[in-house]
């Protein structure tokens, strides 16, 4: 199995390799779950972590990695 084939097969969350590019392919990774999501659906997945008050780390299609700390209380407003 070649390097390119391994990269495509690892797309189910086995690593941080980007999945095959395409219009309907998932392109955002929830690092916490190890699951790939389409860029239009990743926010509803993030909301599920927020409802469960879990920490959530997401790698977006543009390469940004954001750590959402829903496990901490929100800071007090002045």
Phi, psi and omega per residue, in radians:
X1 nan 2.238 -3.098
X2 -1.404 2.969 -3.128
X3 -1.029 -0.747 -3.111
X4 -1.149 -0.696 3.121
X5 -1.133 -0.681 3.117
X6 -1.122 -0.671 -3.136
X7 -1.090 -0.754 -3.138
X8 -1.213 -0.692 -3.124
X9 -1.229 -0.433 3.134
X10 -1.426 0.135 -3.009
X11 -1.309 -0.148 3.133
X12 -1.438 0.429 3.103
X13 1.694 0.232 -3.129
X14 -1.322 -0.277 3.131
X15 -2.882 -2.940 -3.108
X16 -1.761 0.454 3.070
X17 -1.318 2.440 3.096
X18 -1.246 2.508 3.109
X19 -1.277 2.986 3.097
X20 -1.003 2.353 -3.115
X21 -1.269 2.487 3.118
X22 3.126 2.846 -3.063
X23 -1.122 -0.631 -3.052
X24 -1.955 0.222 -3.118
X25 -1.519 2.585 3.062
X26 -1.151 2.441 -3.082
X27 -2.388 0.139 3.074
X28 -2.161 2.473 -3.076
X29 -2.001 2.227 2.944
X30 -1.524 1.835 -3.080
X31 -1.167 -0.562 3.131
X32 -1.057 -0.826 -3.114
X33 -1.580 -0.430 -3.040
X34 1.359 0.431 -3.087
X35 -2.002 2.539 3.111
X36 -1.660 2.529 3.136
X37 -2.411 2.685 3.006
X38 -1.196 2.607 -3.083
X39 -1.100 -0.359 3.087
X40 -1.466 -0.211 -3.099
X41 -1.950 -0.114 -3.061
X42 -1.168 -0.530 -3.116
X43 -1.225 -0.577 3.076
X44 -1.230 -0.556 3.058
X45 -1.198 -0.722 3.086
X46 -1.051 -0.686 3.123
X47 -1.099 -0.581 3.098
X48 -1.124 -0.709 3.062
X49 -1.131 -0.685 3.135
X50 -1.104 -0.752 3.126
X51 -1.097 -0.586 3.127
X52 -1.537 0.014 3.141
X53 0.994 0.821 3.134
X54 -1.905 2.657 2.988
X55 -1.265 2.467 -3.079
X56 -2.441 2.230 3.104
X57 -2.049 2.169 -3.052
X58 -2.179 2.346 3.004
X59 -1.791 2.044 -3.108
X60 -1.485 2.936 -3.060
X61 -1.128 -0.370 3.123
X62 -1.567 0.073 3.072
X63 1.719 -0.184 3.113
X64 -1.195 2.466 3.028
X65 -2.052 2.139 -3.097
X66 -2.097 2.315 3.132
X67 -1.811 1.947 3.116
X68 -1.671 2.128 -3.077
X69 -1.792 1.272 3.115
X70 -1.336 -0.156 3.136
X71 -1.415 -0.119 3.113
X72 -1.846 2.602 3.067
X73 -1.198 2.626 3.120
X74 -1.172 2.555 3.119
X75 -1.127 2.585 -3.121
X76 -1.213 2.442 3.099
X77 -1.467 2.526 3.134
X78 -1.236 nan nan
